[in-house]
């Protein structure tokens, strides 16, 4: 009798596990169908069927590998927990995410990431700066070296400080949450309408490349120079992902490109390649000296 009861309990537990697994698979498939970016409905249908079969009859790693092999996942998407969900956040402390320096008629803006809070921090620093100094500045030096990207909402809010005026910009193919097909800015930014130099390196990627491309190809084509420290191009990531930590999935849900200026897989070519002494690292003053920018520092902000 005890054996029979044990077998029944085991069968019930197995049934519950199978039911939970089935529900989780349905949720994963639903998330994929809702957000995955494909050029055709046929491709999405094919990849959805492959995902269902792979999850039902194999392990997560098997499914991940099959999806990549059939080009249903890219290098930035996947099912494997080890790729993205077990990694600790590498975001910088808010105090290091944005810096504002004034040197004579040059304004230096260091944007180390587009993590949450960066746009607010930069806005606070700009509010503290003497308005007359900002108005008289004829060159804005923007340092996005080592900026691996972040949140598109933060990118949009930061770009608003540099906008030439109200209007729409940057059309995207998107199935991402919080990312519209066309971005909109409501007014001219406090740092808009200047000359710009943008400092990049090989680790400038994703949202930082979107920022660079919008300034270089969109708003200020004739008055922006992209200078590379030891590189001829940026990383080359013009796609966006959405993460569902509960389901263990990261899916590419959007892509942006500028006409005649492909970025995905190739990067943004620099206008000028600079030598960067190894001892410089991300030291702001060292970078300025390499660019020949000197002068009395009026304010420093990095809260």
C-alpha positions as CSV (number, residue, x, y, z in Angstrom):
1,X,0.0,0.0,0.0
2,X,2.8,2.4,0.9
3,X,4.5,1.6,-2.4
4,X,1.3,2.4,-4.3
5,X,0.8,5.7,-2.5
6,X,4.4,6.6,-3.2
7,X,3.9,5.9,-6.9
8,X,0.8,8.0,-7.0
9,X,2.5,10.9,-5.3
10,X,5.4,10.6,-7.7
11,X,3.1,10.6,-10.7
12,X,1.3,13.7,-9.4
13,X,4.6,15.5,-8.8
14,X,5.8,14.6,-12.3
15,X,2.5,15.8,-13.8
16,X,2.8,19.1,-11.9
17,X,6.3,19.5,-13.1
18,X,5.4,18.7,-16.7
19,X,2.5,21.2,-16.5
20,X,4.7,23.9,-15.1
21,X,7.3,23.3,-17.8
22,X,4.7,23.4,-20.4
23,X,3.3,26.7,-19.1
24,X,6.8,28.2,-19.0
25,X,7.5,27.1,-22.6
26,X,4.2,28.7,-23.7
27,X,5.2,31.9,-21.9
28,X,8.6,31.9,-23.6
29,X,7.1,31.4,-27.0
30,X,4.6,34.1,-26.4
31,X,7.3,36.5,-25.3
32,X,9.3,35.6,-28.4
33,X,6.4,36.1,-30.7
34,X,5.5,39.5,-29.2
35,X,9.0,41.0,-29.4
36,X,11.3,39.2,-31.9
37,X,12.1,41.4,-34.8
38,X,11.9,39.7,-38.2
39,X,11.6,41.1,-41.8
40,X,8.8,38.7,-42.6
41,X,5.9,36.9,-40.9
42,X,7.2,33.6,-42.5
43,X,10.5,34.0,-40.7
44,X,8.8,34.6,-37.4
45,X,6.5,31.6,-37.9
46,X,9.4,29.3,-38.8
47,X,11.5,30.4,-35.8
48,X,8.6,30.1,-33.4
49,X,8.0,26.5,-34.5
50,X,11.7,25.8,-34.1
51,X,11.7,27.4,-30.6
52,X,8.7,25.3,-29.5
53,X,10.3,22.1,-30.8
54,X,13.7,22.9,-29.3
55,X,12.3,23.7,-25.9
56,X,10.0,20.7,-25.8
57,X,12.5,18.1,-26.9
58,X,15.8,19.4,-25.7
59,X,17.6,21.4,-23.0
60,X,17.8,25.2,-22.9
61,X,21.3,25.1,-24.2
62,X,20.3,22.9,-27.1
63,X,17.5,25.2,-28.0
64,X,19.8,28.2,-27.8
65,X,22.3,26.6,-30.1
66,X,19.7,25.5,-32.6
67,X,18.1,28.9,-32.7
68,X,21.4,30.6,-33.4
69,X,22.3,28.0,-36.1
70,X,19.0,28.7,-37.9
71,X,19.5,32.5,-37.4
72,X,16.5,32.9,-35.1
73,X,18.8,34.2,-32.4
74,X,21.7,36.5,-33.0
75,X,24.9,37.1,-30.9
76,X,23.0,39.4,-28.6
77,X,19.9,37.2,-28.0
78,X,19.5,33.9,-26.3
79,X,18.0,31.5,-23.8
80,X,21.2,30.6,-21.9
81,X,21.1,32.0,-18.4
82,X,24.9,32.1,-18.3
83,X,25.0,34.6,-21.1
84,X,23.2,37.4,-19.4
85,X,21.1,36.6,-16.4
86,X,23.7,35.4,-14.0
87,X,26.1,38.2,-14.8
88,X,26.1,41.0,-12.2
89,X,25.2,44.5,-13.5
90,X,28.2,46.3,-14.7
91,X,26.6,49.7,-14.5
92,X,28.6,52.6,-13.1
93,X,27.6,54.4,-9.9
94,X,25.5,57.4,-10.8
95,X,28.3,59.7,-9.6
96,X,30.5,58.4,-12.4
97,X,28.0,58.1,-15.2
98,X,28.2,61.8,-16.4
99,X,30.7,64.6,-16.1
100,X,30.5,68.2,-17.2
101,X,33.6,70.4,-17.5
102,X,34.0,74.0,-18.8
103,X,37.3,75.1,-20.3
104,X,37.2,78.6,-21.8
105,X,34.8,78.3,-24.8
106,X,34.9,74.5,-24.8
107,X,32.4,72.4,-22.9
108,X,33.3,68.8,-22.2
109,X,30.6,66.3,-21.6
110,X,31.6,62.8,-20.5
111,X,28.8,60.2,-20.8
112,X,30.1,56.9,-19.5
113,X,26.9,54.9,-19.9
114,X,23.2,55.3,-20.6
115,X,22.1,53.6,-17.5
116,X,19.0,54.8,-15.5
117,X,19.5,58.2,-14.0
118,X,22.2,59.5,-16.5
119,X,19.9,62.0,-18.2
120,X,18.7,63.4,-14.9
121,X,22.3,63.7,-13.6
122,X,23.4,65.5,-16.7
123,X,20.5,67.9,-16.5
124,X,21.4,68.8,-12.9
125,X,25.0,69.5,-13.9
126,X,23.8,71.7,-16.8
127,X,21.6,73.6,-14.4
128,X,24.6,74.3,-12.1
129,X,26.7,75.6,-15.0
130,X,26.8,79.4,-15.6
131,X,24.2,79.9,-18.4
132,X,26.3,82.6,-20.1
133,X,29.3,80.2,-20.3
134,X,27.1,77.6,-22.0
135,X,25.7,80.1,-24.4
136,X,29.1,81.4,-25.4
137,X,30.7,78.0,-25.9
138,X,31.6,77.3,-29.5
139,X,32.7,73.7,-29.1
140,X,31.1,70.8,-27.3
141,X,33.5,67.9,-26.7
142,X,31.5,64.7,-26.0
143,X,33.4,61.7,-24.6
144,X,31.6,58.4,-25.1
145,X,34.7,56.2,-25.0
146,X,34.0,52.9,-23.2
147,X,30.2,53.6,-23.2
148,X,28.7,50.2,-23.9
149,X,25.1,51.6,-24.2
150,X,22.2,51.2,-21.9
151,X,18.5,52.2,-22.0
152,X,17.0,53.9,-25.0
153,X,14.8,56.1,-22.8
154,X,17.9,57.5,-21.2
155,X,19.5,58.0,-24.6
156,X,16.5,59.9,-25.9
157,X,16.5,62.2,-22.9
158,X,20.3,62.9,-23.2
159,X,20.0,63.6,-26.9
160,X,17.3,66.2,-26.1
161,X,20.0,68.4,-24.5
162,X,21.8,68.5,-27.9
163,X,18.8,68.9,-30.2
164,X,18.8,71.7,-32.8
165,X,15.1,72.3,-32.3
166,X,11.7,70.6,-32.2
167,X,11.0,67.7,-34.6
168,X,11.2,64.0,-35.2
169,X,14.3,62.0,-35.8
170,X,15.6,58.4,-36.2
171,X,13.1,56.0,-37.7
172,X,13.5,52.5,-36.3
173,X,12.1,49.0,-36.9
174,X,10.9,48.1,-33.4
175,X,8.8,45.7,-31.4
176,X,10.5,46.8,-28.2
177,X,8.6,48.2,-25.2
178,X,9.0,52.0,-24.8
179,X,10.7,52.5,-28.2
180,X,8.5,54.3,-30.8
181,X,9.1,53.9,-34.6
182,X,10.0,57.6,-34.7
183,X,11.7,59.5,-31.9
184,X,10.5,63.1,-31.1
185,X,12.2,66.1,-29.4
186,X,10.1,69.0,-28.3
187,X,12.6,72.0,-28.3
188,X,16.1,73.1,-28.9
189,X,18.5,71.7,-26.2
190,X,20.8,73.8,-24.1
191,X,23.8,72.4,-25.9
192,X,22.2,72.5,-29.3
193,X,23.5,74.4,-32.4
194,X,27.2,74.2,-31.7
195,X,30.3,72.5,-33.2
196,X,30.9,69.1,-31.8
197,X,33.8,66.6,-31.4
198,X,32.8,63.1,-30.3
199,X,35.5,60.9,-28.8
200,X,35.0,57.2,-29.4
201,X,36.8,53.9,-29.1
202,X,36.2,50.2,-29.9
203,X,34.0,49.9,-26.8
204,X,31.6,52.6,-27.9
205,X,28.6,50.6,-28.8
206,X,24.8,50.2,-29.0
207,X,23.0,53.3,-27.5
208,X,26.4,55.2,-27.6
209,X,26.6,54.5,-31.3
210,X,23.0,55.7,-31.7
211,X,24.0,58.9,-30.0
212,X,27.0,59.4,-32.2
213,X,25.2,58.5,-35.4
214,X,22.4,61.0,-34.6
215,X,24.8,63.8,-34.0
216,X,27.1,62.9,-37.0
217,X,24.6,61.9,-39.6
218,X,21.3,63.4,-38.4
219,X,21.5,66.8,-36.8
220,X,25.0,68.1,-37.3
221,X,26.5,66.5,-40.4
222,X,28.6,69.4,-41.3
223,X,29.7,70.5,-37.8
224,X,30.5,67.2,-36.0
225,X,33.8,65.3,-36.0
226,X,34.0,61.7,-34.7
227,X,37.5,61.2,-33.3
228,X,38.7,57.7,-32.5
229,X,41.3,57.0,-29.8
230,X,43.4,54.2,-31.4
231,X,40.5,52.9,-33.6
232,X,39.1,53.6,-37.0
233,X,35.6,52.4,-36.2
234,X,33.2,51.9,-33.2
235,X,32.0,48.5,-32.2
236,X,29.0,48.1,-34.6
237,X,25.8,47.3,-32.7
238,X,22.7,48.9,-34.0
239,X,20.1,46.5,-32.6
240,X,18.1,46.6,-29.3
241,X,17.1,43.9,-26.9
242,X,14.4,43.3,-24.4
243,X,15.0,41.1,-21.3
244,X,12.6,38.9,-19.4
245,X,14.5,37.7,-16.4
246,X,11.6,35.5,-15.2
247,X,11.6,33.5,-18.4
248,X,15.4,33.7,-18.9
249,X,15.2,35.3,-22.3
250,X,16.8,38.2,-24.1
251,X,15.4,38.9,-27.6
252,X,16.4,41.3,-30.2
253,X,13.4,43.5,-30.7
254,X,14.6,46.5,-32.8
255,X,17.1,47.9,-35.2
256,X,18.1,51.3,-36.3
257,X,20.2,52.4,-39.3
258,X,20.8,55.7,-41.2
259,X,20.4,55.7,-45.0
260,X,23.8,55.2,-46.6
261,X,25.4,54.8,-43.2
262,X,25.1,51.1,-42.0
263,X,26.3,50.6,-38.4
264,X,25.2,47.0,-37.5
265,X,28.3,44.7,-37.8
266,X,30.6,47.5,-39.2
267,X,30.5,50.4,-36.7
268,X,30.8,54.1,-37.3
269,X,34.0,55.2,-39.1
270,X,35.9,57.9,-37.4
271,X,36.8,61.2,-39.1
272,X,40.1,61.4,-37.3
273,X,42.1,58.6,-35.7
274,X,44.1,59.7,-32.7
275,X,46.9,58.0,-30.8
276,X,46.0,57.5,-27.2
277,X,48.9,57.0,-24.7
278,X,48.2,53.9,-22.6
279,X,48.6,55.9,-19.4
280,X,45.7,58.2,-20.4
281,X,43.0,55.6,-19.9
282,X,39.7,57.5,-19.4
283,X,41.5,60.4,-17.7
284,X,39.7,63.5,-19.0
285,X,42.6,66.0,-18.6
286,X,44.9,63.6,-20.4
287,X,42.5,63.3,-23.3
288,X,42.1,67.0,-23.5
289,X,45.9,67.5,-23.6
290,X,46.1,65.1,-26.5
291,X,43.5,67.2,-28.3
292,X,45.4,70.4,-27.5
293,X,42.6,71.8,-25.3
294,X,43.8,73.8,-22.4
295,X,42.5,76.6,-20.3
296,X,41.2,77.4,-16.9
297,X,38.6,74.9,-15.7
298,X,35.5,76.9,-14.8
299,X,33.4,74.1,-13.2
300,X,33.6,70.4,-12.6
301,X,30.6,68.2,-12.1
302,X,30.4,64.5,-11.5
303,X,27.8,63.8,-8.8
